[in-house]
Amino acid sequence: MSQPAGAQLQLKWECIQNGHDGDNFIAELTLTNRSAVPLSASGWGLYFNTARKIRPESVTGGVAVSHVNGDLSRFTPTADFGTLQPGESRVIRYTGIFWVIQETDALLGFYIVYNDGTPNARAEAIGDPHIVPFTRPEVLNRNGADKVAPVTPATRYAANEKLSVLPAAEVGKITPTPLSAQFGGGSYVIDAGTAIVYGSDLAGEAALLQSIIHDVSGVWLQRAASGSGITLKVGAVNTTDTLAPNEAYELDIGAAGIVITGASAHGVFNGIQSLRQLLPVDAFTNPLPTLAVPHGKVIDAPRFAYRGVHLDVGRNFSSKESVLRLLDCMALYKLNQFHFHLTDDEGWRVEIPSLPELTEIGSGRGFTITETDNLVPCFGSGAEVEGSHGTGFYTRAEFVEILKFATARHIEVVPEFDVPGHARSAIKAMNVRYDRLVQAGQQAEAEKYLLIDFDDKSKYESVQLWTDNVICIAREGAYNFIETVIHDVKDMYAEAGAPWTTMHTGGDEVPHGAWEGSPICQKFMKDNGLTSIVELQDHFLARYRDILKKYGLTFGGWEEIALKKETIEGVTHHGPNPKFVDANFRPYIWNNVWGWGQEDFAYQLANAGYKVVLCNVTNLYFDLAYEKDPAEPGYYWGGFINTRKAYEFVPLDIYTTATVNLFGHDLGDSLKDKARLTAEGTKNVIGIQGELWGENLRDAGRLEYLAMPRIVALAERAWAKDPGWTQIADKAARDAKMDADWNQFANRLGQRELPRLDGFLGGYGYRVPVPGAKLEGGKLHANIESPGFALRYTTDGSEPTARSAEYTGPVAVSGTVKIAAFTTTNRRGRVVSVS
């Protein structure tokens, strides 16, 4: 029987209402048959991805919904579906849990499976639906208690009103802000006659400097044994207030030449990055054969030793090229730790030669009946395996290349292989290995790396809705697996000549109920005198610690690795686990969502003696949407994180500048009893890290959009000294100082940093700021959050282009005005309309 091709099925999705019957929403999916044949009454399933559970009893339109696993669900026809004739549409209405206020929340990645549930099942890709714009009041807020105002051109205008364009001479020349920088009259010119003077111990740094100069001038500087030019050397640098004295540097620029003195090669490298930022900004887009840099002296060192960026490639794959571009941006802003989230439930992304099934099975996503060739689609990755943003991995050679690239830029790569939860891709791959070896009669070898208990009857559901993503930590295969992965990865680091000091183990979000129904776990607990699942998990951590100790690695993990959970009178309490304070554990703490009651986890752990990295969701989760605008990509479960939020992060006092909770309600005195850092605890905060989770990183452009310019603000807070805001007791005075500092930084972005990125690496695709605008008295008033950008507008309903009128001040207009910001290379940001 002939059926419509997937491409001939048209889909439209719309949110109808939020705040329905409590925290629920109503949505509609319209299915239209654009083919010449009917869609049959049975035998098919319409599959899609959504992070929002659908209430089965609510579904209308002649279909039923079922949850497959993770974020994959499907609609199947019921007895009253009938057939969908050519040209006919069917509306599927349903109620979902929570709310949908962004386009990111829509049902995505549709495909239809014919002969669904049979060995002859076949899939036809459909893709994403047309998403009806969120315009009606009943869909703009999460529920009736949501006081976070949707962003409009007018609210953006109001938010930007305190900003002003500063004269170029008043805009900081180096980001992050140095400890000391003084510039005088005159400049030194770098040209084809300039030489580089350095010793053999700085050959790598000199090679990078040569490449930097060539990129913006076309000139290759040559080495000289001595003399003037650019001199690189290691020597004493007199700085204080730094947790990384080896990274300190001095940069001297005078008539006789440029001298960069670093406390180590890393310090020299940091000085080179500051010199790079002093090169003419225009040269990054239009290379200049002569480069004038101002005379001056910089003395500098970082505040924190750990200054990190986290990238998740497990949920969606990012190419090697995207990773190298991100590393280059990190180097430009002196960030030195790359937390590489290489595995998750939805994908295994690096080749492990000893266990080839990990990438043979775990690196691909698409339609599958058995998951013995690839994993199921997630995050809208669709039916097709090849070409999907859910498919991909780094070969061993590519991973070694990434390590070498990072090491040359003094960036340490911290790999994460997430266990015991978030491990579904590994579990499925090792199941395939097991089946192959059993069929070959090799039972013992088959069990060597098996990660599950086949008789496990545990009932659980992870945060991401998986029901089978936790490894069996009482099975010896789990520890064989972990050590084999570490062994193979260590070989890659050795080949790359890269330092490897920390293994990030994940350790987060193990769902309640895991292991409770596992005969293997229950027997192990009985045999070893363990009386609770908590003790079983501590046993796992201790064994993992011993493996890492053998390889000389620090035990990194999310905060759960260092917390103990106790239930007292039905209430669950978390606190520092004393068992691992002296076990070389490094917790990375993300959970400080205002209003959740766990805002002080990081400070508790630091005060207890753990060395901690702050990854606070409220300021540093860069996968979250920039603002509450339906067109902004990204989640918002931890809030909306614009560049100013990242800039205003105060690591050692997160409370003083906190104002409202997730729904915009005043925090009042809810934080008054939360732990503050002690003097010893302060010493245990080793740094901060921004997170780029991968659920919405559907292509390289999305990664760069979400990363920048927030990573620039992260670098400022990780390197520069404390801005002193939280020491200002008077709120009005404090806010005024924060506004003034933000104006300076916003001008740096608009006049220097983002224009440089326009040419950096051929153009880095940062988020172009969206204008604020209003009509008042027949005149257009407009502004921008990064002063220095060109704003262009139209009044005839057309989209602005690089040839449209430039906004330079209030101007008389009529009708509907469309306005957008343009970069120095005429890349346009999002268009807004006012009328």
C-alpha positions in Angstrom: 0.0 0.0 0.0 1.4 3.4 -1.0 1.9 5.9 1.8 2.8 9.6 1.8 6.5 10.3 1.8 7.7 12.1 5.0 8.5 15.2 3.0 4.9 15.4 1.9 3.6 15.5 5.4 3.4 19.1 6.7 3.4 20.0 10.3 2.5 23.1 12.2 2.9 23.5 16.0 1.5 26.1 18.3 1.3 26.8 22.0 -2.3 27.6 22.9 -2.1 28.4 26.6 0.3 28.3 29.5 -0.8 28.1 33.1 -3.6 25.7 32.3 -5.0 23.8 35.4 -1.9 24.7 37.4 1.5 24.1 35.8 0.4 22.7 32.5 0.2 24.0 28.9 -2.1 23.3 26.0 -0.6 22.9 22.5 -1.7 21.9 19.0 0.0 20.0 16.2 -1.6 20.3 12.8 -0.8 17.4 10.4 -1.5 18.1 6.7 -1.2 15.5 4.0 0.4 17.2 0.9 0.7 14.0 -1.0 -1.5 12.4 -3.6 -2.3 9.3 -1.5 -4.1 8.9 1.8 -2.4 8.4 5.1 -3.7 5.1 6.3 -5.8 4.5 9.5 -3.2 2.3 11.2 0.2 0.8 11.2 2.3 4.0 11.6 3.8 6.0 14.3 4.7 9.7 14.3 7.9 10.1 16.3 9.3 13.4 17.8 11.5 14.8 20.5 10.2 16.9 23.4 11.5 17.5 27.0 7.9 18.2 28.1 5.9 15.2 29.1 2.5 14.9 27.4 -0.5 13.9 29.5 -1.8 10.8 27.6 -5.5 11.3 28.6 -5.5 14.8 27.1 -4.6 13.9 23.5 -7.3 14.5 20.9 -7.3 14.2 17.1 -7.6 10.4 16.8 -4.2 9.6 18.1 -2.6 8.3 21.3 0.7 9.3 22.7 3.4 7.1 24.2 6.7 7.8 25.8 9.5 5.8 24.1 12.5 6.8 26.2 14.4 9.9 26.9 12.9 12.8 25.0 11.6 10.5 22.3 7.8 10.0 22.1 5.3 9.1 19.4 1.7 9.6 18.3 -0.1 6.5 16.9 -3.6 6.4 15.3 -6.5 5.2 17.4 -9.6 3.5 16.0 -11.3 6.9 15.3 -8.4 8.4 13.3 -9.8 7.2 10.0 -7.6 8.1 7.0 -6.0 11.5 6.2 -6.9 12.2 2.6 -4.8 14.3 0.2 -5.0 17.9 1.2 -6.7 17.2 4.5 -5.4 18.4 7.9 -5.8 16.9 11.3 -5.4 18.9 14.6 -3.8 17.0 17.5 -4.5 18.9 20.7 -2.8 17.9 23.9 -1.9 19.1 27.4 1.7 19.0 28.6 3.5 19.3 31.9 5.0 22.7 32.9 5.1 25.3 30.1 6.4 26.3 26.7 7.5 29.9 26.1 10.4 29.6 23.6 10.6 28.1 20.1 13.2 25.8 21.6 10.3 24.2 23.5 8.4 23.0 20.4 8.1 19.3 19.4 11.1 18.8 17.0 12.7 16.2 14.7 9.6 14.5 13.4 9.7 11.3 11.4 7.0 8.8 10.5 7.5 5.0 10.8 5.4 2.8 8.6 4.8 -0.8 9.7 5.6 0.5 13.1 6.4 -2.2 15.7 7.2 -4.9 13.1 10.5 -6.2 11.7 9.6 -4.4 8.4 9.4 -1.0 10.0 10.8 1.8 7.9 11.2 5.5 8.6 10.5 8.6 6.6 12.1 11.9 7.7 9.8 14.9 8.2 11.9 17.4 10.2 10.8 20.3 12.4 7.3 21.8 12.2 6.5 25.3 11.4 6.3 27.0 14.8 3.5 29.6 15.1 5.0 32.8 16.7 4.4 33.4 20.4 2.5 36.6 20.4 -0.7 36.2 22.5 -0.5 37.1 26.2 -1.5 33.7 27.4 1.6 32.0 25.9 4.3 34.5 26.9 4.6 33.6 30.6 5.1 30.3 32.3 2.1 30.6 34.6 0.2 33.2 36.6 3.1 33.6 39.1 5.7 34.4 36.4 6.8 38.0 37.0 9.8 37.9 34.6 8.6 40.3 31.9 8.8 39.1 28.3 11.5 41.2 26.5 10.2 43.7 23.9 12.0 46.4 21.9 10.7 48.9 24.5 12.0 46.9 27.6 15.4 46.5 25.8 15.5 50.2 25.3 14.8 50.9 28.9 17.5 48.3 30.0 20.1 50.1 27.8 19.2 53.7 28.7 22.0 54.1 31.2 24.6 53.1 28.6 26.5 55.7 26.7 29.2 55.6 24.0 32.5 56.3 25.5 35.4 58.1 23.7 37.8 55.4 22.3 40.5 56.7 24.7 38.4 55.9 27.7 37.7 52.3 26.6 39.9 49.5 28.1 42.3 48.2 25.6 42.9 44.7 27.1 40.3 42.1 28.2 40.2 40.7 30.8 41.3 43.8 32.7 44.9 43.7 33.7 46.1 44.3 37.2 48.0 47.4 35.9 48.1 49.0 32.5 49.5 52.4 31.6 49.7 53.8 28.1 51.4 57.0 27.0 52.0 58.9 23.8 53.6 57.3 20.7 53.5 53.8 19.3 55.8 51.0 18.1 55.3 49.7 14.6 55.5 46.0 13.8 56.3 45.4 10.2 58.2 43.1 7.9 61.5 44.3 9.4 60.5 43.4 13.0 62.3 40.4 14.5 61.4 38.1 17.3 64.1 37.4 19.9 63.6 34.3 22.1 65.3 31.3 23.5 64.6 27.7 22.5 62.4 27.2 25.6 59.9 29.6 24.1 59.9 28.3 20.5 56.2 27.3 20.8 55.2 30.7 22.0 57.2 32.4 19.3 55.6 30.3 16.6 52.2 31.3 17.8 53.2 35.0 17.9 54.4 34.6 14.3 51.1 33.1 13.3 49.2 35.9 15.1 51.1 38.7 13.4 50.8 36.9 10.0 47.0 36.6 10.3 46.6 40.4 10.7 49.4 41.6 8.4 50.4 38.9 5.9 53.9 39.3 7.3 56.0 36.5 8.8 58.4 37.8 11.4 61.8 36.2 11.5 63.9 35.2 14.5 66.9 37.1 15.6 69.5 36.0 18.2 69.4 39.4 19.9 68.6 43.0 19.5 65.3 45.0 19.3 62.0 44.0 18.0 59.7 41.7 20.1 61.6 40.0 22.9 60.2 37.0 24.7 61.8 35.8 27.9 61.1 34.1 31.2 61.9 36.0 34.3 60.7 37.3 37.6 57.3 39.2 37.6 56.4 41.2 40.7 52.7 40.6 41.3 50.4 39.8 44.2 46.8 38.7 44.6 47.0 35.8 42.2 46.3 32.1 42.6 48.6 31.4 39.6 51.8 33.3 39.9 53.4 31.2 37.2 51.0 32.9 34.7 52.1 36.4 35.5 53.7 38.6 32.9 55.0 42.1 32.1 54.5 43.7 28.7 56.7 46.7 27.9 56.2 48.6 24.7 58.6 51.5 23.9 60.4 53.2 21.1 63.2 50.5 21.2 60.8 47.6 20.9 58.5 45.2 22.8 59.5 43.0 25.7 57.3 40.3 27.1 58.5 38.8 30.3 56.6 35.9 31.8 57.0 34.1 35.1 56.9 30.9 32.9 56.2 30.0 29.3 52.5 30.3 30.2 53.1 33.8 31.4 54.8 34.7 28.2 51.8 33.3 26.3 49.5 35.5 28.3 51.6 38.5 27.5 51.3 37.6 23.8 47.5 37.6 24.1 47.6 41.1 25.6 49.9 42.3 22.7 47.4 40.7 20.3 44.6 42.7 21.7 46.6 45.9 21.3 47.0 45.4 17.6 44.7 47.6 15.5 41.2 46.1 15.6 40.6 46.8 11.9 43.5 44.6 11.0 41.6 41.5 12.1 39.1 42.0 9.2 41.4 43.9 6.8 45.1 42.9 7.3 47.6 45.8 7.5 51.3 45.4 6.6 52.2 47.7 9.4 50.8 47.4 12.9 51.0 50.2 15.4 50.7 49.4 19.1 50.7 52.0 21.8 53.7 52.6 24.1 52.9 51.4 27.6 53.5 48.9 30.3 51.3 46.1 31.6 51.9 44.1 34.7 49.4 41.3 35.1 48.4 38.0 36.6 45.1 36.1 36.9 42.9 36.1 40.0 42.0 32.5 39.7 44.1 29.5 38.7 41.2 27.7 37.1 39.4 29.6 34.3 37.3 27.2 32.4 34.9 26.6 29.6 32.8 23.4 29.4 31.5 22.0 26.1 29.0 19.2 25.9 29.3 17.2 22.7 27.4 14.2 24.0 23.9 15.6 23.5 24.8 17.0 20.0 28.1 16.6 18.2 30.4 19.5 17.5 33.0 19.1 14.9 36.8 19.1 15.5 36.9 22.5 13.7 34.3 24.0 16.0 36.2 22.8 19.0 39.5 24.3 17.7 37.7 27.6 17.0 36.4 27.6 20.6 39.9 26.9 22.0 41.3 29.8 20.0 38.7 32.1 21.5 39.6 30.8 25.0 43.3 31.5 24.4 42.5 35.0 23.2 40.9 35.7 26.6 43.4 33.7 28.7 41.1 30.9 29.7 43.1 27.9 30.6 40.8 24.9 31.3 38.7 23.1 28.6 36.2 20.8 30.3 35.3 18.4 27.4 32.0 16.6 28.1 32.6 13.7 25.7 29.9 11.2 26.7 26.3 11.2 27.8 23.1 9.1 27.4 22.7 10.4 23.9 26.2 9.9 22.5 29.8 8.7 23.0 32.2 11.0 21.1 35.8 9.8 21.2 37.3 6.6 19.8 38.5 4.2 22.4 40.6 1.6 20.5 40.2 -1.1 23.1 36.4 -0.8 22.9 35.5 0.1 19.3 31.7 -0.5 19.9 31.6 2.7 21.9 31.8 4.8 18.7 30.4 2.1 16.4 27.1 2.1 18.3 27.2 5.1 20.6 28.2 7.9 18.3 25.2 7.6 15.9 21.6 8.6 16.3 18.7 7.8 14.0 15.8 5.5 13.4 16.4 2.1 14.9 14.4 -0.9 16.0 16.9 -2.6 18.2 19.6 0.1 19.0 22.3 -2.4 17.9 23.5 -0.1 15.1 22.9 3.3 16.6 21.0 5.1 19.3 17.5 6.5 19.1 17.0 10.2 17.9 17.2 12.9 20.6 16.9 16.7 20.6 15.3 16.8 17.2 18.2 14.9 15.5 15.7 13.0 13.3 15.5 9.7 11.5 18.6 9.9 9.4 21.8 8.8 11.0 24.3 10.3 8.5 24.4 14.1 8.5 22.5 14.4 11.7 23.7 16.7 14.5 23.2 13.8 16.8 25.9 11.7 15.0 29.7 12.0 15.1 32.8 11.3 17.0 36.5 12.2 17.2 38.9 9.6 15.9 41.9 8.9 18.0 44.0 11.0 15.7 41.5 13.9 15.8 41.4 13.8 19.6 45.3 13.8 19.8 45.1 16.9 17.4 42.7 18.7 19.7 45.0 17.9 22.7 48.1 19.2 20.9 46.2 22.4 19.8 45.0 23.1 23.3 48.4 22.4 24.9 50.2 24.8 22.5 47.8 27.4 23.9 48.4 26.5 27.5 44.9 25.1 27.9 44.5 21.9 29.8 41.8 19.5 28.5 39.7 18.0 31.3 37.8 15.1 29.7 34.5 13.9 31.1 33.2 10.4 30.8 29.9 10.5 32.7 29.1 7.6 35.1 27.3 6.0 36.8 24.3 7.9 35.5 24.2 9.6 32.1 25.8 6.4 30.7 23.2 5.0 28.3 25.4 5.3 25.2 28.1 3.2 26.9 25.6 0.7 28.2 24.0 0.1 24.8 27.4 -0.2 23.1 28.7 -2.7 25.7 25.4 -4.7 25.3 26.3 -5.1 21.6 29.8 -6.2 22.5 28.4 -8.7 25.0 26.0 -10.2 22.4 28.7 -10.6 19.8 31.1 -12.4 22.1 28.4 -14.6 23.6 27.4 -15.7 20.1 31.1 -16.5 19.6 31.1 -18.7 22.7 33.3 -16.2 24.7 31.1 -15.8 27.8 33.9 -14.6 30.2 35.2 -12.1 27.7 31.7 -10.9 27.0 31.1 -10.1 30.7 34.4 -8.3 31.1 32.9 -4.9 30.2 29.2 -5.5 30.7 27.7 -2.5 32.4 24.2 -3.8 33.4 22.4 -6.4 35.4 20.0 -8.1 32.9 17.7 -9.0 35.8 17.5 -5.5 37.2 13.9 -4.6 37.9 14.6 -1.1 39.2 12.1 1.5 38.4 13.5 5.0 37.8 13.3 7.9 35.4 16.2 10.4 35.0 15.9 14.1 34.7 16.1 13.7 31.0 13.4 11.0 31.1 15.6 7.9 30.5 14.6 4.7 32.2 17.8 2.7 31.5 20.8 5.0 31.8 22.6 3.9 35.0 25.5 1.4 35.1 25.5 -1.5 37.6 28.2 -0.4 40.0 28.2 -3.9 41.7 29.4 -5.5 38.5 33.1 -5.9 38.0 32.6 -4.9 34.4 32.0 -1.3 35.4 35.4 -1.0 36.9 37.1 -2.9 34.0 35.4 -0.5 31.7 36.4 2.7 33.5 40.1 1.7 33.8 40.3 0.6 30.1 38.9 3.9 29.0 41.3 5.8 31.2 44.2 3.7 29.9 43.4 4.4 26.3 42.8 8.1 26.9 46.1 8.4 28.8 47.9 7.0 25.8 46.4 9.8 23.7 47.5 12.4 26.1 51.0 10.9 26.1 51.2 11.0 22.3 50.0 14.6 22.2 52.5 15.6 24.9 49.6 17.1 26.8 49.3 17.3 30.6 46.5 15.3 32.1 45.8 16.1 35.8 42.1 15.7 36.2 39.4 13.2 35.1 35.9 14.5 35.3 33.7 11.6 36.2 30.3 13.2 36.0 28.6 11.5 38.9 25.5 13.6 38.7 21.8 13.1 38.5 21.6 9.4 39.4 17.8 8.9 39.5 16.0 7.8 42.6 15.3 4.1 42.5 18.5 3.0 40.6 20.0 -0.3 41.8 17.1 -1.0 44.2 15.8 -3.8 42.0 19.1 -5.2 40.9 19.8 -8.8 42.2 23.5 -8.2 41.6 23.6 -5.0 43.6 21.4 -6.4 46.4 23.7 -9.5 46.7 26.8 -7.3 46.7 25.4 -5.1 49.4 24.5 -8.1 51.6 27.9 -9.8 51.1 29.8 -6.6 51.9 27.7 -5.4 54.8 26.3 -2.3 53.0 23.0 -1.3 54.4 21.9 1.4 51.9 22.1 2.6 48.3 24.1 5.6 49.6 26.7 3.2 51.0 26.8 1.4 47.7 27.4 4.6 45.9 30.2 5.6 48.3 31.8 2.2 47.6 31.7 3.1 43.9 33.3 6.4 44.5 36.0 4.9 46.6 36.9 2.3 44.0 36.9 4.9 41.3 39.2 7.1 43.4 41.6 4.2 43.7 41.7 3.7 40.0 42.4 7.4 39.4 45.0 7.5 42.1 46.9 4.8 40.2 47.0 7.1 37.2 47.9 10.2 39.2 44.6 11.9 38.4 42.4 14.2 40.4 38.8 13.0 40.9 36.7 15.7 39.2 32.9 15.5 39.2 29.7 17.5 39.7 28.8 18.4 43.2 27.1 15.1 43.9 30.4 13.4 44.2 31.1 15.4 47.4 27.7 15.5 48.9 26.0 13.1 51.3 22.2 12.8 51.2 20.2 12.1 54.4 16.5 11.8 54.9 15.3 13.1 58.3 11.7 12.9 59.2 10.8 12.6 55.5 12.9 15.6 54.4 16.0 15.1 52.3 19.1 17.1 53.4 22.4 17.5 51.6 25.8 18.3 53.1 29.5 17.7 52.6 30.5 14.1 52.7 33.4 13.8 55.1 34.6 10.6 53.6 36.3 12.2 50.5 37.5 15.6 51.8 41.1 14.4 51.7 40.7 12.1 48.7 41.8 14.6 46.0 38.2 15.2 44.9 37.3 18.3 42.9 33.6 19.1 42.9 32.3 21.4 40.1 29.2 23.1 41.6 26.3 24.2 39.3 23.2 24.2 41.5 22.5 27.6 43.0 19.1 28.3 41.4 17.6 31.2 43.4 14.7 29.8 45.3 15.6 26.2 45.2 17.1 26.2 48.6 20.5 24.8 47.5 22.2 28.1 46.8 25.1 27.5 49.2 26.4 24.0 48.1 29.6 25.5 46.8 30.4 27.4 49.9 29.5 24.5 52.2 31.9 22.2 50.3 34.7 24.8 50.2 34.4 25.4 53.9 34.5 21.7 54.5 37.9 21.5 52.7 37.0 20.6 49.1 38.8 22.4 46.3 35.8 23.7 44.2 35.1 25.1 40.8 32.1 27.4 40.6 29.8 26.7 37.6 26.8 28.6 38.9 23.8 28.1 36.7 22.3 31.5 37.5 25.3 33.3 35.8 27.4 30.8 33.9 25.2 28.4 32.0 25.6 29.7 28.5 23.3 27.2 26.9 20.4 29.0 28.5 18.6 31.7 26.5 20.0 35.2 26.6 16.6 36.7 27.3 12.9 36.0 27.6 12.1 36.3 24.0 10.5 33.3 22.2 12.9 33.7 19.3 16.0 33.3 21.6 17.4 29.7 21.4 18.1 27.9 24.6 16.5 26.6 27.7 15.6 28.7 30.7 15.1 26.3 33.6 17.9 28.1 35.5 16.9 31.6 34.3 17.8 33.8 31.4 21.5 34.5 31.2 22.5 37.6 29.3 26.1 38.9 29.0 25.6 41.3 31.9 24.6 38.4 34.2 27.9 36.6 33.4 29.8 39.9 33.9 28.1 40.5 37.3 29.0 37.2 38.8 30.9 37.7 42.1 32.4 34.3 42.9 33.1 34.9 46.6 29.8 36.5 47.4 26.9 35.3 45.3 24.3 36.7 47.7 24.7 40.5 47.9 23.8 41.2 44.3 21.1 38.5 44.1 17.6 40.1 43.8 14.9 37.8 42.5 14.1 34.1 42.1 13.5 32.1 38.9 10.0 33.6 38.5 11.0 37.2 39.3 9.9 37.3 42.9 11.9 39.2 45.4 14.3 36.9 47.4 13.7 38.9 50.6 15.7 37.4 53.4 15.6 33.8 52.0 19.4 33.7 51.8 20.2 35.1 55.2 21.0 31.7 56.8 22.9 30.3 53.8 26.6 29.4 54.3 29.1 32.2 53.7 32.7 31.4 52.8 35.2 31.2 55.7 38.8 32.4 55.3 39.8 28.8 54.7 36.9 28.2 52.4 37.8 31.2 50.3 41.2 29.6 49.7 39.5 26.5 48.4 37.6 28.3 45.5 40.2 27.6 42.8 38.2 29.1 39.9 35.1 29.4 37.8 33.8 27.8 34.6 31.1 28.6 32.0 29.0 25.8 30.7 27.9 25.1 27.2 25.5 22.2 27.4 24.7 20.6 24.0 20.9 20.0 23.9 20.4 23.0 21.6 23.8 23.1 19.9 22.3 21.9 16.6 25.0 23.4 14.4 28.3 25.2 14.6 26.5 28.6 14.3 24.4 27.9 17.3 27.5 27.0 19.4 29.2 30.3 18.5 26.0 32.3 19.1 25.5 30.9 22.6 29.2 31.1 23.5 30.0 34.7 22.6 30.0 37.3 24.0 29.2 35.6 27.3 32.6 33.9 27.4 34.3 37.3 27.2 32.4 38.3 30.4 33.4 34.9 32.0 37.0 35.7 31.3 36.7 39.1 32.9 35.4 37.6 36.1 37.9 34.7 36.2 41.0 36.8 35.6 40.4 40.4 36.8 40.4 41.4 40.4 37.2 41.5 42.4 35.3 44.6 41.3 34.4 45.5 44.9 30.7 45.8 44.4 29.7 43.6 47.3 31.8 45.7 49.7 29.5 48.7 49.0 26.8 48.6 51.7 24.5 51.2 50.2 22.4 49.5 47.5 22.0 52.7 45.4 25.7 53.4 45.5 26.4 49.7 44.7 24.0 49.7 41.7 25.6 53.0 40.4 29.1 51.5 40.5 27.8 48.3 38.8 26.1 50.4 36.1 29.3 52.4 35.5 31.5 49.3 35.3 29.1 47.6 33.0 29.1 50.7 30.7 32.8 50.5 30.5 32.7 46.7 29.7 29.8 47.1 27.3 31.8 49.7 25.3 34.8 47.3 25.2 32.5 44.7 23.7 30.9 47.1 21.2 34.1 49.1 20.2 36.9 46.5 20.5 36.1 42.9 21.4 33.2 42.1 19.0 34.6 44.0 16.1 37.8 42.0 16.6 35.8 38.8 16.5 34.3 39.9 13.2 37.7 39.0 11.6 39.0 36.5 14.1 39.3 33.0 12.6 37.5 34.3 9.5 34.7 35.7 11.7 33.4 34.2 14.9 29.6 34.0 14.9 28.8 35.7 18.2 25.3 36.8 19.1 24.8 40.3 17.5 23.0 42.3 20.2 19.3 43.0 19.5 18.4 46.7 19.5 16.2 48.5 22.0 13.6 50.7 20.3 10.5 52.8 20.9 8.4 55.4 19.1 7.7 58.6 20.9 6.3 61.8 19.6 6.5 60.5 16.1 10.3 59.8 16.4 12.3 56.6 16.6 14.5 56.2 19.6 16.9 53.3 19.6 19.9 52.0 21.5 22.1 48.9 21.9 23.6 46.9 24.8 27.1 47.1 23.2 27.7 50.8 22.2 29.5 51.1 19.0 27.4 48.9 16.7 25.7 50.4 13.7 21.9 50.4 13.7 20.1 50.4 10.4 16.3 50.8 9.9 13.6 50.8 7.3 10.1 52.3 7.3 8.6 50.6 4.3 8.1 47.1 5.8 11.3 45.7 4.2 14.1 44.0 6.2 17.0 46.3 6.9 20.2 45.8 4.9 23.7 47.2 5.0 22.4 49.9 2.6 19.5 51.0 4.8 19.5 54.3 6.7 21.8 54.3 9.7 20.3 55.4 13.0 22.4 58.2 14.6 19.8 59.7 16.9 16.1 60.3 17.3 14.5 60.6 13.9 11.0 61.3 12.6 9.4 58.2 11.2 5.9 56.9 10.3 4.4 53.4 10.0 6.1 50.3 11.1 9.8 50.6 11.7 12.2 47.6 11.4 15.7 48.0 12.9 18.7 45.7 13.4 22.3 45.9 14.5 25.1 45.3 11.9 28.6 44.1 12.6 31.7 45.6 11.0 31.4 42.9 8.3 27.7 43.8 7.8 26.4 40.6 9.4 22.9 41.4 10.6 21.5 40.6 14.0 17.8 39.9 14.7 15.4 42.4 13.3 12.8 44.0 15.7 9.7 46.0 14.7 8.1 48.9 16.4 4.9 50.7 15.3 
